[in-house]
Amino acid sequence: FGTTRNMASEWQTVWSSEQELNSVLVTSENQIFAALYDGEILDLGKTDDDEIKAKLLLRTGGHPNSIGIDKNSRFYICDFGHSALLTTAKGNIVKLIHEFEERPLLGPNCVQIDGNGNIYFTDSGPIGTTALDNAIGSVFM
């Protein structure tokens, strides 16, 4: 693998937390959002001084692993604690999908929204049961 960055000199910390961070999302408008393991979704907006300040947006009550946002500013959240893909509706968190073909999701892991608004997410199975010799995982749309 090649690299175009000198890791030691070009990377920088833009924001830090004392809590475990699971995911970061940067929109095409350069909005930055972060998902914390404790269930909080934060808006990492800039202040007038061009500093990043965290603002609490949502609490999932679970353990979000990945976040996405569509063109209408609706969030999609893969959440281990709920074993579901969550979304926002009128300011509330709701389960969008928690089972497929009458089988529960086990470890929703990553969510992406394409330019047409199609939602893709993975369900990789519970931690510790999925490995290369025992692959358990799917991509859903």
C-alpha positions as CSV (number, residue, x, y, z in Angstrom):
1,F,0.0,0.0,0.0
2,G,1.2,3.5,-0.8
3,T,0.6,6.6,1.2
4,T,0.3,10.2,0.2
5,R,0.7,11.6,3.7
6,N,3.7,11.8,6.0
7,M,1.9,10.4,9.1
8,A,4.1,12.1,11.6
9,S,3.8,15.7,10.3
10,E,0.5,16.0,8.5
11,W,-2.1,14.4,10.7
12,Q,-3.6,16.5,13.5
13,T,-6.2,16.1,16.2
14,V,-9.2,18.2,15.5
15,W,-11.3,17.2,18.6
16,S,-10.8,14.8,21.5
17,S,-13.1,13.1,24.0
18,E,-12.6,11.3,27.3
19,Q,-15.2,8.7,26.0
20,E,-14.7,6.0,23.4
21,L,-15.4,7.3,19.9
22,N,-16.9,4.7,17.5
23,S,-17.6,6.7,14.3
24,V,-17.1,10.0,12.6
25,L,-19.1,11.4,9.7
26,V,-18.2,14.4,7.6
27,T,-20.8,15.6,5.2
28,S,-20.3,17.2,1.8
29,E,-21.0,20.5,3.6
30,N,-18.1,19.8,6.0
31,Q,-20.4,19.2,9.0
32,I,-18.7,16.8,11.4
33,F,-20.7,14.4,13.6
34,A,-19.3,11.7,16.0
35,A,-20.9,8.7,17.6
36,L,-19.7,7.8,21.2
37,Y,-19.9,4.3,22.6
38,D,-22.2,5.5,25.4
39,G,-25.0,6.2,22.8
40,E,-24.4,9.9,22.3
41,I,-24.4,11.4,18.8
42,L,-22.5,14.8,18.7
43,D,-22.4,17.7,16.3
44,L,-18.8,18.8,16.2
45,G,-19.6,22.3,14.9
46,K,-17.2,25.2,14.6
47,T,-17.5,28.3,16.9
48,D,-17.0,31.9,15.7
49,D,-13.3,31.4,16.7
50,D,-13.1,28.5,14.2
51,E,-12.7,26.0,17.1
52,I,-14.7,22.8,17.2
53,K,-17.3,22.5,20.0
54,A,-19.3,19.4,20.7
55,K,-23.1,19.7,20.9
56,L,-25.2,16.7,22.0
57,L,-27.8,15.9,19.2
58,L,-29.1,12.5,20.1
59,R,-28.9,9.7,22.7
60,T,-29.6,6.2,21.2
61,G,-29.7,4.4,24.6
62,G,-27.4,1.8,23.0
63,H,-24.0,1.6,21.5
64,P,-23.8,3.3,18.0
65,N,-21.0,1.9,15.8
66,S,-21.6,3.9,12.7
67,I,-23.6,6.9,11.6
68,G,-24.9,8.2,8.2
69,I,-27.0,11.1,7.2
70,D,-29.2,11.6,4.1
71,K,-29.9,14.7,2.1
72,N,-32.8,15.6,4.4
73,S,-30.5,15.5,7.5
74,R,-32.1,12.3,8.7
75,F,-29.6,10.2,10.7
76,Y,-29.1,6.4,10.3
77,I,-27.3,4.6,13.1
78,C,-25.9,1.1,13.2
79,D,-26.3,0.3,16.9
80,F,-24.9,-2.8,18.7
81,G,-26.9,-2.2,21.9
82,H,-30.2,-2.3,20.0
83,S,-29.0,-4.8,17.4
84,A,-30.7,-2.6,14.9
85,L,-30.4,0.1,12.2
86,L,-31.9,3.2,13.9
87,T,-33.1,6.4,12.3
88,T,-34.5,9.7,13.4
89,A,-38.1,10.7,13.0
90,K,-39.4,14.0,14.3
91,G,-36.6,14.2,16.8
92,N,-37.0,10.7,18.1
93,I,-34.9,7.6,17.6
94,V,-36.8,4.7,16.1
95,K,-35.7,1.2,14.9
96,L,-35.8,1.1,11.1
97,I,-34.8,-2.6,10.9
98,H,-33.9,-5.1,13.6
99,E,-34.5,-8.3,11.7
100,F,-34.4,-9.6,8.2
101,E,-36.4,-12.6,6.9
102,E,-37.6,-13.2,10.5
103,R,-34.0,-13.4,11.8
104,P,-32.7,-10.8,14.2
105,L,-29.7,-8.6,13.2
106,L,-26.7,-9.6,15.3
107,G,-24.1,-6.9,14.9
108,P,-25.1,-3.9,12.7
109,N,-21.7,-2.4,12.0
110,C,-21.5,0.2,9.2
111,V,-24.0,2.4,7.3
112,Q,-23.6,4.4,4.1
113,I,-26.1,6.4,2.0
114,D,-25.4,6.8,-1.7
115,G,-26.1,9.8,-3.9
116,N,-29.6,8.4,-4.8
117,G,-30.6,8.1,-1.1
118,N,-30.2,4.3,-1.0
119,I,-29.1,3.0,2.4
120,Y,-26.5,0.3,2.7
121,F,-25.5,-1.3,6.0
122,T,-23.7,-4.4,7.2
123,D,-24.6,-6.9,9.9
124,S,-21.4,-8.7,10.9
125,G,-22.6,-10.9,13.7
126,P,-21.8,-10.7,17.3
127,I,-18.3,-9.8,18.4
128,G,-16.2,-13.0,19.0
129,T,-18.2,-15.3,16.7
130,T,-17.2,-13.9,13.3
131,A,-13.8,-14.8,11.8
132,L,-12.3,-15.6,8.5
133,D,-12.9,-19.3,9.0
134,N,-16.4,-18.7,10.2
135,A,-17.6,-15.7,8.2
136,I,-21.0,-14.4,9.3
137,G,-22.0,-11.1,7.6
138,S,-24.1,-9.5,5.0
139,V,-24.5,-6.2,3.2
140,F,-28.1,-5.0,3.0
141,M,-29.8,-2.2,1.0
